Amino acid sequence: MQTITTSAHLEPDTTSRVSVFDSTPGSEGFVSLRIGGDSIEIALLARPGTADALRALARAATEAAAALDRLTGPPSDGAA
C-alpha cells in the first residue's frame, strides 16, 4: 500500500460502492472501492494480484463491526 494517513468517522448513512474498470490495450484493469459520506470519500484502487489485501480488509472490517456490536450490546450481568 502506498502511504497516506487520514481519518473520517463512519456514520449510519455512510455509503460504499464497487466499480470495475476492465483492462484496455496497454493497461490492466482495476477495481475501485469507494466509501463516502457528505463531506469525504475514500477511494481504494485495487489492481489484479491484490485480492488478498481486500479480503484482509474485509476480515478486519467484520472484526471491527463485531467489536462495535459488543460495545453496544446489552450490559453484562457479570456472569461468565
C-alpha angles and dihedrals in degrees: 000000000000112000125262129134123206138145135213133166117241112229129195090258095051110135133207133192138177123216124188119212111196121220120267130197105293095009132076119224126253142189125237119209110193124191116184154153138179100308108014139044126187118203122196114194115202123188127197111293095037099085091109090057090054090048090052089050090051091051091050091049090051090050091049091049091052090051090052090050089054091048093052097037125108115295115268118246090215095253117130 
